[in-house]
């Protein structure tokens, strides 16, 4: 059984728009990248409250969390946590990202749109 997301523009109040354009880089360099990804199943209700109404999930949807460490990048070294809900949009499988946390303040200040979407959060993985 398919369930629609419950996050709507009217319920956001004064928060960032979930309908913003995808992030992109015009010129970036990354080296010495380490990544670990874990996937698990969660309750349908827990995922639905984070998912826009235009998307849908199956019961007990798959969730993935990615932990990344960038040893070198165009903005210095940093760590990142990405939270992904595996869903469908217009019948196509997609990964919706409700949360991204970054340990480097310079990365957070790259662009106003990125500031709205990404949240700075201290060191994710101890060095």
MODELLER restraints for C-alpha pairs under 7 A, 6 or more apart:
rsr = mdl.restraints
at = mdl.atoms
rsr.add(forms.Gaussian(group=physical.xy_distance, feature=features.Distance(at['CA:1:A'], at['CA:58:A']), mean=5.90, stdev=0.5))
rsr.add(forms.Gaussian(group=physical.xy_distance, feature=features.Distance(at['CA:1:A'], at['CA:59:A']), mean=6.33, stdev=0.5))
rsr.add(forms.Gaussian(group=physical.xy_distance, feature=features.Distance(at['CA:2:A'], at['CA:56:A']), mean=6.34, stdev=0.5))
rsr.add(forms.Gaussian(group=physical.xy_distance, feature=features.Distance(at['CA:2:A'], at['CA:57:A']), mean=5.60, stdev=0.5))
rsr.add(forms.Gaussian(group=physical.xy_distance, feature=features.Distance(at['CA:2:A'], at['CA:58:A']), mean=4.65, stdev=0.5))
rsr.add(forms.Gaussian(group=physical.xy_distance, feature=features.Distance(at['CA:2:A'], at['CA:59:A']), mean=6.66, stdev=0.5))
rsr.add(forms.Gaussian(group=physical.xy_distance, feature=features.Distance(at['CA:3:A'], at['CA:56:A']), mean=5.33, stdev=0.5))
rsr.add(forms.Gaussian(group=physical.xy_distance, feature=features.Distance(at['CA:3:A'], at['CA:57:A']), mean=5.32, stdev=0.5))
rsr.add(forms.Gaussian(group=physical.xy_distance, feature=features.Distance(at['CA:3:A'], at['CA:58:A']), mean=6.11, stdev=0.5))
rsr.add(forms.Gaussian(group=physical.xy_distance, feature=features.Distance(at['CA:4:A'], at['CA:48:A']), mean=6.85, stdev=0.5))
rsr.add(forms.Gaussian(group=physical.xy_distance, feature=features.Distance(at['CA:4:A'], at['CA:53:A']), mean=5.75, stdev=0.5))
rsr.add(forms.Gaussian(group=physical.xy_distance, feature=features.Distance(at['CA:4:A'], at['CA:55:A']), mean=5.84, stdev=0.5))
rsr.add(forms.Gaussian(group=physical.xy_distance, feature=features.Distance(at['CA:4:A'], at['CA:56:A']), mean=4.25, stdev=0.5))
rsr.add(forms.Gaussian(group=physical.xy_distance, feature=features.Distance(at['CA:4:A'], at['CA:57:A']), mean=6.49, stdev=0.5))
rsr.add(forms.Gaussian(group=physical.xy_distance, feature=features.Distance(at['CA:5:A'], at['CA:48:A']), mean=4.52, stdev=0.5))
rsr.add(forms.Gaussian(group=physical.xy_distance, feature=features.Distance(at['CA:5:A'], at['CA:49:A']), mean=6.37, stdev=0.5))
rsr.add(forms.Gaussian(group=physical.xy_distance, feature=features.Distance(at['CA:5:A'], at['CA:51:A']), mean=4.49, stdev=0.5))
rsr.add(forms.Gaussian(group=physical.xy_distance, feature=features.Distance(at['CA:5:A'], at['CA:52:A']), mean=4.92, stdev=0.5))
rsr.add(forms.Gaussian(group=physical.xy_distance, feature=features.Distance(at['CA:5:A'], at['CA:53:A']), mean=4.17, stdev=0.5))
rsr.add(forms.Gaussian(group=physical.xy_distance, feature=features.Distance(at['CA:5:A'], at['CA:54:A']), mean=6.65, stdev=0.5))
rsr.add(forms.Gaussian(group=physical.xy_distance, feature=features.Distance(at['CA:5:A'], at['CA:55:A']), mean=5.54, stdev=0.5))
rsr.add(forms.Gaussian(group=physical.xy_distance, feature=features.Distance(at['CA:5:A'], at['CA:56:A']), mean=5.64, stdev=0.5))
rsr.add(forms.Gaussian(group=physical.xy_distance, feature=features.Distance(at['CA:6:A'], at['CA:48:A']), mean=5.50, stdev=0.5))
rsr.add(forms.Gaussian(group=physical.xy_distance, feature=features.Distance(at['CA:6:A'], at['CA:49:A']), mean=4.97, stdev=0.5))
rsr.add(forms.Gaussian(group=physical.xy_distance, feature=features.Distance(at['CA:6:A'], at['CA:51:A']), mean=6.03, stdev=0.5))
rsr.add(forms.Gaussian(group=physical.xy_distance, feature=features.Distance(at['CA:6:A'], at['CA:52:A']), mean=5.89, stdev=0.5))
rsr.add(forms.Gaussian(group=physical.xy_distance, feature=features.Distance(at['CA:6:A'], at['CA:53:A']), mean=5.06, stdev=0.5))
rsr.add(forms.Gaussian(group=physical.xy_distance, feature=features.Distance(at['CA:7:A'], at['CA:49:A']), mean=5.72, stdev=0.5))
rsr.add(forms.Gaussian(group=physical.xy_distance, feature=features.Distance(at['CA:7:A'], at['CA:50:A']), mean=5.94, stdev=0.5))
rsr.add(forms.Gaussian(group=physical.xy_distance, feature=features.Distance(at['CA:7:A'], at['CA:51:A']), mean=5.42, stdev=0.5))
rsr.add(forms.Gaussian(group=physical.xy_distance, feature=features.Distance(at['CA:7:A'], at['CA:52:A']), mean=4.33, stdev=0.5))
rsr.add(forms.Gaussian(group=physical.xy_distance, feature=features.Distance(at['CA:7:A'], at['CA:53:A']), mean=5.53, stdev=0.5))
rsr.add(forms.Gaussian(group=physical.xy_distance, feature=features.Distance(at['CA:8:A'], at['CA:52:A']), mean=5.80, stdev=0.5))
rsr.add(forms.Gaussian(group=physical.xy_distance, feature=features.Distance(at['CA:8:A'], at['CA:53:A']), mean=5.80, stdev=0.5))
rsr.add(forms.Gaussian(group=physical.xy_distance, feature=features.Distance(at['CA:16:A'], at['CA:116:A']), mean=5.59, stdev=0.5))
rsr.add(forms.Gaussian(group=physical.xy_distance, feature=features.Distance(at['CA:16:A'], at['CA:117:A']), mean=6.73, stdev=0.5))
rsr.add(forms.Gaussian(group=physical.xy_distance, feature=features.Distance(at['CA:28:A'], at['CA:74:A']), mean=5.60, stdev=0.5))
rsr.add(forms.Gaussian(group=physical.xy_distance, feature=features.Distance(at['CA:29:A'], at['CA:73:A']), mean=5.22, stdev=0.5))
rsr.add(forms.Gaussian(group=physical.xy_distance, feature=features.Distance(at['CA:29:A'], at['CA:74:A']), mean=5.28, stdev=0.5))
rsr.add(forms.Gaussian(group=physical.xy_distance, feature=features.Distance(at['CA:30:A'], at['CA:70:A']), mean=6.77, stdev=0.5))
rsr.add(forms.Gaussian(group=physical.xy_distance, feature=features.Distance(at['CA:30:A'], at['CA:72:A']), mean=5.67, stdev=0.5))
rsr.add(forms.Gaussian(group=physical.xy_distance, feature=features.Distance(at['CA:30:A'], at['CA:73:A']), mean=4.32, stdev=0.5))
rsr.add(forms.Gaussian(group=physical.xy_distance, feature=features.Distance(at['CA:30:A'], at['CA:74:A']), mean=6.86, stdev=0.5))
rsr.add(forms.Gaussian(group=physical.xy_distance, feature=features.Distance(at['CA:31:A'], at['CA:70:A']), mean=6.66, stdev=0.5))
rsr.add(forms.Gaussian(group=physical.xy_distance, feature=features.Distance(at['CA:31:A'], at['CA:71:A']), mean=6.17, stdev=0.5))
rsr.add(forms.Gaussian(group=physical.xy_distance, feature=features.Distance(at['CA:31:A'], at['CA:72:A']), mean=5.06, stdev=0.5))
rsr.add(forms.Gaussian(group=physical.xy_distance, feature=features.Distance(at['CA:31:A'], at['CA:73:A']), mean=6.34, stdev=0.5))
rsr.add(forms.Gaussian(group=physical.xy_distance, feature=features.Distance(at['CA:32:A'], at['CA:70:A']), mean=6.05, stdev=0.5))
rsr.add(forms.Gaussian(group=physical.xy_distance, feature=features.Distance(at['CA:32:A'], at['CA:71:A']), mean=4.78, stdev=0.5))
rsr.add(forms.Gaussian(group=physical.xy_distance, feature=features.Distance(at['CA:32:A'], at['CA:72:A']), mean=6.17, stdev=0.5))
rsr.add(forms.Gaussian(group=physical.xy_distance, feature=features.Distance(at['CA:33:A'], at['CA:68:A']), mean=6.99, stdev=0.5))
rsr.add(forms.Gaussian(group=physical.xy_distance, feature=features.Distance(at['CA:33:A'], at['CA:69:A']), mean=5.60, stdev=0.5))
rsr.add(forms.Gaussian(group=physical.xy_distance, feature=features.Distance(at['CA:33:A'], at['CA:70:A']), mean=4.58, stdev=0.5))
rsr.add(forms.Gaussian(group=physical.xy_distance, feature=features.Distance(at['CA:33:A'], at['CA:71:A']), mean=5.91, stdev=0.5))
rsr.add(forms.Gaussian(group=physical.xy_distance, feature=features.Distance(at['CA:34:A'], at['CA:68:A']), mean=5.66, stdev=0.5))
rsr.add(forms.Gaussian(group=physical.xy_distance, feature=features.Distance(at['CA:34:A'], at['CA:69:A']), mean=5.14, stdev=0.5))
rsr.add(forms.Gaussian(group=physical.xy_distance, feature=features.Distance(at['CA:34:A'], at['CA:70:A']), mean=6.68, stdev=0.5))
rsr.add(forms.Gaussian(group=physical.xy_distance, feature=features.Distance(at['CA:35:A'], at['CA:66:A']), mean=6.88, stdev=0.5))
rsr.add(forms.Gaussian(group=physical.xy_distance, feature=features.Distance(at['CA:35:A'], at['CA:67:A']), mean=5.67, stdev=0.5))
rsr.add(forms.Gaussian(group=physical.xy_distance, feature=features.Distance(at['CA:35:A'], at['CA:68:A']), mean=4.46, stdev=0.5))
rsr.add(forms.Gaussian(group=physical.xy_distance, feature=features.Distance(at['CA:35:A'], at['CA:69:A']), mean=6.49, stdev=0.5))
rsr.add(forms.Gaussian(group=physical.xy_distance, feature=features.Distance(at['CA:36:A'], at['CA:66:A']), mean=5.80, stdev=0.5))
rsr.add(forms.Gaussian(group=physical.xy_distance, feature=features.Distance(at['CA:36:A'], at['CA:67:A']), mean=5.29, stdev=0.5))
rsr.add(forms.Gaussian(group=physical.xy_distance, feature=features.Distance(at['CA:36:A'], at['CA:68:A']), mean=6.61, stdev=0.5))
rsr.add(forms.Gaussian(group=physical.xy_distance, feature=features.Distance(at['CA:37:A'], at['CA:64:A']), mean=6.70, stdev=0.5))
rsr.add(forms.Gaussian(group=physical.xy_distance, feature=features.Distance(at['CA:37:A'], at['CA:65:A']), mean=5.65, stdev=0.5))
rsr.add(forms.Gaussian(group=physical.xy_distance, feature=features.Distance(at['CA:37:A'], at['CA:66:A']), mean=4.38, stdev=0.5))
rsr.add(forms.Gaussian(group=physical.xy_distance, feature=features.Distance(at['CA:37:A'], at['CA:67:A']), mean=6.35, stdev=0.5))
rsr.add(forms.Gaussian(group=physical.xy_distance, feature=features.Distance(at['CA:38:A'], at['CA:64:A']), mean=5.53, stdev=0.5))
rsr.add(forms.Gaussian(group=physical.xy_distance, feature=features.Distance(at['CA:38:A'], at['CA:65:A']), mean=5.40, stdev=0.5))
rsr.add(forms.Gaussian(group=physical.xy_distance, feature=features.Distance(at['CA:38:A'], at['CA:66:A']), mean=6.58, stdev=0.5))
rsr.add(forms.Gaussian(group=physical.xy_distance, feature=features.Distance(at['CA:39:A'], at['CA:62:A']), mean=6.67, stdev=0.5))
rsr.add(forms.Gaussian(group=physical.xy_distance, feature=features.Distance(at['CA:39:A'], at['CA:63:A']), mean=5.50, stdev=0.5))
rsr.add(forms.Gaussian(group=physical.xy_distance, feature=features.Distance(at['CA:39:A'], at['CA:64:A']), mean=4.18, stdev=0.5))
rsr.add(forms.Gaussian(group=physical.xy_distance, feature=features.Distance(at['CA:39:A'], at['CA:65:A']), mean=6.45, stdev=0.5))
rsr.add(forms.Gaussian(group=physical.xy_distance, feature=features.Distance(at['CA:40:A'], at['CA:62:A']), mean=5.68, stdev=0.5))
rsr.add(forms.Gaussian(group=physical.xy_distance, feature=features.Distance(at['CA:40:A'], at['CA:63:A']), mean=5.41, stdev=0.5))
rsr.add(forms.Gaussian(group=physical.xy_distance, feature=features.Distance(at['CA:40:A'], at['CA:64:A']), mean=6.48, stdev=0.5))
rsr.add(forms.Gaussian(group=physical.xy_distance, feature=features.Distance(at['CA:41:A'], at['CA:60:A']), mean=5.63, stdev=0.5))
rsr.add(forms.Gaussian(group=physical.xy_distance, feature=features.Distance(at['CA:41:A'], at['CA:61:A']), mean=5.51, stdev=0.5))
rsr.add(forms.Gaussian(group=physical.xy_distance, feature=features.Distance(at['CA:41:A'], at['CA:62:A']), mean=4.61, stdev=0.5))
rsr.add(forms.Gaussian(group=physical.xy_distance, feature=features.Distance(at['CA:41:A'], at['CA:63:A']), mean=5.90, stdev=0.5))
rsr.add(forms.Gaussian(group=physical.xy_distance, feature=features.Distance(at['CA:42:A'], at['CA:60:A']), mean=5.13, stdev=0.5))
rsr.add(forms.Gaussian(group=physical.xy_distance, feature=features.Distance(at['CA:42:A'], at['CA:61:A']), mean=5.96, stdev=0.5))
rsr.add(forms.Gaussian(group=physical.xy_distance, feature=features.Distance(at['CA:42:A'], at['CA:62:A']), mean=6.76, stdev=0.5))
rsr.add(forms.Gaussian(group=physical.xy_distance, feature=features.Distance(at['CA:42:A'], at['CA:63:A']), mean=6.96, stdev=0.5))
rsr.add(forms.Gaussian(group=physical.xy_distance, feature=features.Distance(at['CA:43:A'], at['CA:60:A']), mean=4.83, stdev=0.5))
rsr.add(forms.Gaussian(group=physical.xy_distance, feature=features.Distance(at['CA:44:A'], at['CA:59:A']), mean=5.18, stdev=0.5))
rsr.add(forms.Gaussian(group=physical.xy_distance, feature=features.Distance(at['CA:44:A'], at['CA:60:A']), mean=4.80, stdev=0.5))
rsr.add(forms.Gaussian(group=physical.xy_distance, feature=features.Distance(at['CA:44:A'], at['CA:61:A']), mean=6.29, stdev=0.5))
rsr.add(forms.Gaussian(group=physical.xy_distance, feature=features.Distance(at['CA:50:A'], at['CA:98:A']), mean=6.59, stdev=0.5))
rsr.add(forms.Gaussian(group=physical.xy_distance, feature=features.Distance(at['CA:54:A'], at['CA:89:A']), mean=6.77, stdev=0.5))
rsr.add(forms.Gaussian(group=physical.xy_distance, feature=features.Distance(at['CA:55:A'], at['CA:87:A']), mean=6.65, stdev=0.5))
rsr.add(forms.Gaussian(group=physical.xy_distance, feature=features.Distance(at['CA:55:A'], at['CA:88:A']), mean=5.66, stdev=0.5))
rsr.add(forms.Gaussian(group=physical.xy_distance, feature=features.Distance(at['CA:55:A'], at['CA:89:A']), mean=4.90, stdev=0.5))
rsr.add(forms.Gaussian(group=physical.xy_distance, feature=features.Distance(at['CA:56:A'], at['CA:87:A']), mean=5.72, stdev=0.5))
rsr.add(forms.Gaussian(group=physical.xy_distance, feature=features.Distance(at['CA:56:A'], at['CA:88:A']), mean=5.28, stdev=0.5))
rsr.add(forms.Gaussian(group=physical.xy_distance, feature=features.Distance(at['CA:56:A'], at['CA:89:A']), mean=6.71, stdev=0.5))
rsr.add(forms.Gaussian(group=physical.xy_distance, feature=features.Distance(at['CA:57:A'], at['CA:87:A']), mean=4.87, stdev=0.5))
rsr.add(forms.Gaussian(group=physical.xy_distance, feature=features.Distance(at['CA:57:A'], at['CA:88:A']), mean=6.32, stdev=0.5))
rsr.add(forms.Gaussian(group=physical.xy_distance, feature=features.Distance(at['CA:61:A'], at['CA:86:A']), mean=6.72, stdev=0.5))
rsr.add(forms.Gaussian(group=physical.xy_distance, feature=features.Distance(at['CA:62:A'], at['CA:85:A']), mean=6.54, stdev=0.5))
rsr.add(forms.Gaussian(group=physical.xy_distance, feature=features.Distance(at['CA:62:A'], at['CA:86:A']), mean=5.63, stdev=0.5))
rsr.add(forms.Gaussian(group=physical.xy_distance, feature=features.Distance(at['CA:63:A'], at['CA:84:A']), mean=5.71, stdev=0.5))
rsr.add(forms.Gaussian(group=physical.xy_distance, feature=features.Distance(at['CA:63:A'], at['CA:85:A']), mean=4.79, stdev=0.5))
rsr.add(forms.Gaussian(group=physical.xy_distance, feature=features.Distance(at['CA:63:A'], at['CA:86:A']), mean=6.02, stdev=0.5))
rsr.add(forms.Gaussian(group=physical.xy_distance, feature=features.Distance(at['CA:64:A'], at['CA:83:A']), mean=6.09, stdev=0.5))
rsr.add(forms.Gaussian(group=physical.xy_distance, feature=features.Distance(at['CA:64:A'], at['CA:84:A']), mean=5.06, stdev=0.5))
rsr.add(forms.Gaussian(group=physical.xy_distance, feature=features.Distance(at['CA:64:A'], at['CA:85:A']), mean=6.62, stdev=0.5))
rsr.add(forms.Gaussian(group=physical.xy_distance, feature=features.Distance(at['CA:65:A'], at['CA:82:A']), mean=5.61, stdev=0.5))
rsr.add(forms.Gaussian(group=physical.xy_distance, feature=features.Distance(at['CA:65:A'], at['CA:83:A']), mean=4.67, stdev=0.5))
rsr.add(forms.Gaussian(group=physical.xy_distance, feature=features.Distance(at['CA:65:A'], at['CA:84:A']), mean=6.15, stdev=0.5))
rsr.add(forms.Gaussian(group=physical.xy_distance, feature=features.Distance(at['CA:66:A'], at['CA:81:A']), mean=5.58, stdev=0.5))
rsr.add(forms.Gaussian(group=physical.xy_distance, feature=features.Distance(at['CA:66:A'], at['CA:82:A']), mean=5.02, stdev=0.5))
rsr.add(forms.Gaussian(group=physical.xy_distance, feature=features.Distance(at['CA:66:A'], at['CA:83:A']), mean=6.63, stdev=0.5))
rsr.add(forms.Gaussian(group=physical.xy_distance, feature=features.Distance(at['CA:67:A'], at['CA:80:A']), mean=5.92, stdev=0.5))
rsr.add(forms.Gaussian(group=physical.xy_distance, feature=features.Distance(at['CA:67:A'], at['CA:81:A']), mean=4.79, stdev=0.5))
rsr.add(forms.Gaussian(group=physical.xy_distance, feature=features.Distance(at['CA:67:A'], at['CA:82:A']), mean=6.73, stdev=0.5))
rsr.add(forms.Gaussian(group=physical.xy_distance, feature=features.Distance(at['CA:68:A'], at['CA:79:A']), mean=5.60, stdev=0.5))
rsr.add(forms.Gaussian(group=physical.xy_distance, feature=features.Distance(at['CA:68:A'], at['CA:80:A']), mean=5.07, stdev=0.5))
rsr.add(forms.Gaussian(group=physical.xy_distance, feature=features.Distance(at['CA:68:A'], at['CA:81:A']), mean=6.42, stdev=0.5))
rsr.add(forms.Gaussian(group=physical.xy_distance, feature=features.Distance(at['CA:69:A'], at['CA:78:A']), mean=6.14, stdev=0.5))
rsr.add(forms.Gaussian(group=physical.xy_distance, feature=features.Distance(at['CA:69:A'], at['CA:79:A']), mean=4.45, stdev=0.5))
rsr.add(forms.Gaussian(group=physical.xy_distance, feature=features.Distance(at['CA:69:A'], at['CA:80:A']), mean=6.46, stdev=0.5))
rsr.add(forms.Gaussian(group=physical.xy_distance, feature=features.Distance(at['CA:70:A'], at['CA:77:A']), mean=5.33, stdev=0.5))
rsr.add(forms.Gaussian(group=physical.xy_distance, feature=features.Distance(at['CA:70:A'], at['CA:78:A']), mean=5.33, stdev=0.5))
rsr.add(forms.Gaussian(group=physical.xy_distance, feature=features.Distance(at['CA:70:A'], at['CA:79:A']), mean=6.03, stdev=0.5))
rsr.add(forms.Gaussian(group=physical.xy_distance, feature=features.Distance(at['CA:71:A'], at['CA:77:A']), mean=4.93, stdev=0.5))
rsr.add(forms.Gaussian(group=physical.xy_distance, feature=features.Distance(at['CA:71:A'], at['CA:78:A']), mean=6.93, stdev=0.5))
rsr.add(forms.Gaussian(group=physical.xy_distance, feature=features.Distance(at['CA:75:A'], at['CA:106:A']), mean=6.41, stdev=0.5))
rsr.add(forms.Gaussian(group=physical.xy_distance, feature=features.Distance(at['CA:75:A'], at['CA:107:A']), mean=6.29, stdev=0.5))
rsr.add(forms.Gaussian(group=physical.xy_distance, feature=features.Distance(at['CA:78:A'], at['CA:102:A']), mean=7.00, stdev=0.5))
rsr.add(forms.Gaussian(group=physical.xy_distance, feature=features.Distance(at['CA:78:A'], at['CA:103:A']), mean=5.61, stdev=0.5))
rsr.add(forms.Gaussian(group=physical.xy_distance, feature=features.Distance(at['CA:78:A'], at['CA:104:A']), mean=5.24, stdev=0.5))
rsr.add(forms.Gaussian(group=physical.xy_distance, feature=features.Distance(at['CA:79:A'], at['CA:102:A']), mean=5.79, stdev=0.5))
rsr.add(forms.Gaussian(group=physical.xy_distance, feature=features.Distance(at['CA:79:A'], at['CA:103:A']), mean=5.32, stdev=0.5))
rsr.add(forms.Gaussian(group=physical.xy_distance, feature=features.Distance(at['CA:79:A'], at['CA:123:A']), mean=6.87, stdev=0.5))
rsr.add(forms.Gaussian(group=physical.xy_distance, feature=features.Distance(at['CA:79:A'], at['CA:124:A']), mean=6.24, stdev=0.5))
rsr.add(forms.Gaussian(group=physical.xy_distance, feature=features.Distance(at['CA:80:A'], at['CA:101:A']), mean=5.60, stdev=0.5))
rsr.add(forms.Gaussian(group=physical.xy_distance, feature=features.Distance(at['CA:80:A'], at['CA:102:A']), mean=4.55, stdev=0.5))
rsr.add(forms.Gaussian(group=physical.xy_distance, feature=features.Distance(at['CA:80:A'], at['CA:103:A']), mean=6.51, stdev=0.5))
rsr.add(forms.Gaussian(group=physical.xy_distance, feature=features.Distance(at['CA:80:A'], at['CA:124:A']), mean=6.95, stdev=0.5))
rsr.add(forms.Gaussian(group=physical.xy_distance, feature=features.Distance(at['CA:81:A'], at['CA:100:A']), mean=5.60, stdev=0.5))
rsr.add(forms.Gaussian(group=physical.xy_distance, feature=features.Distance(at['CA:81:A'], at['CA:101:A']), mean=5.09, stdev=0.5))
rsr.add(forms.Gaussian(group=physical.xy_distance, feature=features.Distance(at['CA:81:A'], at['CA:102:A']), mean=6.61, stdev=0.5))
rsr.add(forms.Gaussian(group=physical.xy_distance, feature=features.Distance(at['CA:82:A'], at['CA:99:A']), mean=6.08, stdev=0.5))
rsr.add(forms.Gaussian(group=physical.xy_distance, feature=features.Distance(at['CA:82:A'], at['CA:100:A']), mean=4.63, stdev=0.5))
rsr.add(forms.Gaussian(group=physical.xy_distance, feature=features.Distance(at['CA:82:A'], at['CA:101:A']), mean=6.68, stdev=0.5))
rsr.add(forms.Gaussian(group=physical.xy_distance, feature=features.Distance(at['CA:83:A'], at['CA:97:A']), mean=5.67, stdev=0.5))
rsr.add(forms.Gaussian(group=physical.xy_distance, feature=features.Distance(at['CA:83:A'], at['CA:98:A']), mean=6.38, stdev=0.5))
rsr.add(forms.Gaussian(group=physical.xy_distance, feature=features.Distance(at['CA:83:A'], at['CA:99:A']), mean=5.30, stdev=0.5))
rsr.add(forms.Gaussian(group=physical.xy_distance, feature=features.Distance(at['CA:83:A'], at['CA:100:A']), mean=6.41, stdev=0.5))
rsr.add(forms.Gaussian(group=physical.xy_distance, feature=features.Distance(at['CA:84:A'], at['CA:95:A']), mean=5.73, stdev=0.5))
rsr.add(forms.Gaussian(group=physical.xy_distance, feature=features.Distance(at['CA:84:A'], at['CA:96:A']), mean=5.49, stdev=0.5))
rsr.add(forms.Gaussian(group=physical.xy_distance, feature=features.Distance(at['CA:84:A'], at['CA:97:A']), mean=4.62, stdev=0.5))
rsr.add(forms.Gaussian(group=physical.xy_distance, feature=features.Distance(at['CA:84:A'], at['CA:98:A']), mean=6.81, stdev=0.5))
rsr.add(forms.Gaussian(group=physical.xy_distance, feature=features.Distance(at['CA:85:A'], at['CA:95:A']), mean=5.60, stdev=0.5))
rsr.add(forms.Gaussian(group=physical.xy_distance, feature=features.Distance(at['CA:85:A'], at['CA:96:A']), mean=5.13, stdev=0.5))
rsr.add(forms.Gaussian(group=physical.xy_distance, feature=features.Distance(at['CA:85:A'], at['CA:97:A']), mean=6.39, stdev=0.5))
rsr.add(forms.Gaussian(group=physical.xy_distance, feature=features.Distance(at['CA:86:A'], at['CA:94:A']), mean=6.03, stdev=0.5))
rsr.add(forms.Gaussian(group=physical.xy_distance, feature=features.Distance(at['CA:86:A'], at['CA:95:A']), mean=4.67, stdev=0.5))
rsr.add(forms.Gaussian(group=physical.xy_distance, feature=features.Distance(at['CA:86:A'], at['CA:96:A']), mean=6.40, stdev=0.5))
rsr.add(forms.Gaussian(group=physical.xy_distance, feature=features.Distance(at['CA:87:A'], at['CA:93:A']), mean=5.90, stdev=0.5))
rsr.add(forms.Gaussian(group=physical.xy_distance, feature=features.Distance(at['CA:87:A'], at['CA:94:A']), mean=5.41, stdev=0.5))
rsr.add(forms.Gaussian(group=physical.xy_distance, feature=features.Distance(at['CA:87:A'], at['CA:95:A']), mean=6.05, stdev=0.5))
rsr.add(forms.Gaussian(group=physical.xy_distance, feature=features.Distance(at['CA:87:A'], at['CA:96:A']), mean=6.79, stdev=0.5))
rsr.add(forms.Gaussian(group=physical.xy_distance, feature=features.Distance(at['CA:88:A'], at['CA:94:A']), mean=5.47, stdev=0.5))
rsr.add(forms.Gaussian(group=physical.xy_distance, feature=features.Distance(at['CA:100:A'], at['CA:118:A']), mean=5.38, stdev=0.5))
rsr.add(forms.Gaussian(group=physical.xy_distance, feature=features.Distance(at['CA:100:A'], at['CA:119:A']), mean=6.44, stdev=0.5))
rsr.add(forms.Gaussian(group=physical.xy_distance, feature=features.Distance(at['CA:101:A'], at['CA:118:A']), mean=6.14, stdev=0.5))
rsr.add(forms.Gaussian(group=physical.xy_distance, feature=features.Distance(at['CA:101:A'], at['CA:119:A']), mean=5.16, stdev=0.5))
rsr.add(forms.Gaussian(group=physical.xy_distance, feature=features.Distance(at['CA:101:A'], at['CA:120:A']), mean=5.64, stdev=0.5))
rsr.add(forms.Gaussian(group=physical.xy_distance, feature=features.Distance(at['CA:101:A'], at['CA:121:A']), mean=5.59, stdev=0.5))
rsr.add(forms.Gaussian(group=physical.xy_distance, feature=features.Distance(at['CA:102:A'], at['CA:119:A']), mean=6.52, stdev=0.5))
rsr.add(forms.Gaussian(group=physical.xy_distance, feature=features.Distance(at['CA:102:A'], at['CA:120:A']), mean=4.99, stdev=0.5))
rsr.add(forms.Gaussian(group=physical.xy_distance, feature=features.Distance(at['CA:102:A'], at['CA:121:A']), mean=5.56, stdev=0.5))
rsr.add(forms.Gaussian(group=physical.xy_distance, feature=features.Distance(at['CA:103:A'], at['CA:120:A']), mean=5.95, stdev=0.5))
rsr.add(forms.Gaussian(group=physical.xy_distance, feature=features.Distance(at['CA:103:A'], at['CA:121:A']), mean=5.32, stdev=0.5))
rsr.add(forms.Gaussian(group=physical.xy_distance, feature=features.Distance(at['CA:103:A'], at['CA:122:A']), mean=4.92, stdev=0.5))
rsr.add(forms.Gaussian(group=physical.xy_distance, feature=features.Distance(at['CA:103:A'], at['CA:123:A']), mean=5.06, stdev=0.5))
rsr.add(forms.Gaussian(group=physical.xy_distance, feature=features.Distance(at['CA:103:A'], at['CA:124:A']), mean=6.64, stdev=0.5))
rsr.add(forms.Gaussian(group=physical.xy_distance, feature=features.Distance(at['CA:105:A'], at['CA:120:A']), mean=6.46, stdev=0.5))
rsr.add(forms.Gaussian(group=physical.xy_distance, feature=features.Distance(at['CA:108:A'], at['CA:114:A']), mean=6.59, stdev=0.5))
rsr.add(forms.Gaussian(group=physical.xy_distance, feature=features.Distance(at['CA:108:A'], at['CA:115:A']), mean=5.56, stdev=0.5))
rsr.add(forms.Gaussian(group=physical.xy_distance, feature=features.Distance(at['CA:108:A'], at['CA:118:A']), mean=6.60, stdev=0.5))
rsr.add(forms.Gaussian(group=physical.xy_distance, feature=features.Distance(at['CA:108:A'], at['CA:120:A']), mean=6.34, stdev=0.5))
rsr.add(forms.Gaussian(group=physical.xy_distance, feature=features.Distance(at['CA:109:A'], at['CA:115:A']), mean=6.25, stdev=0.5))
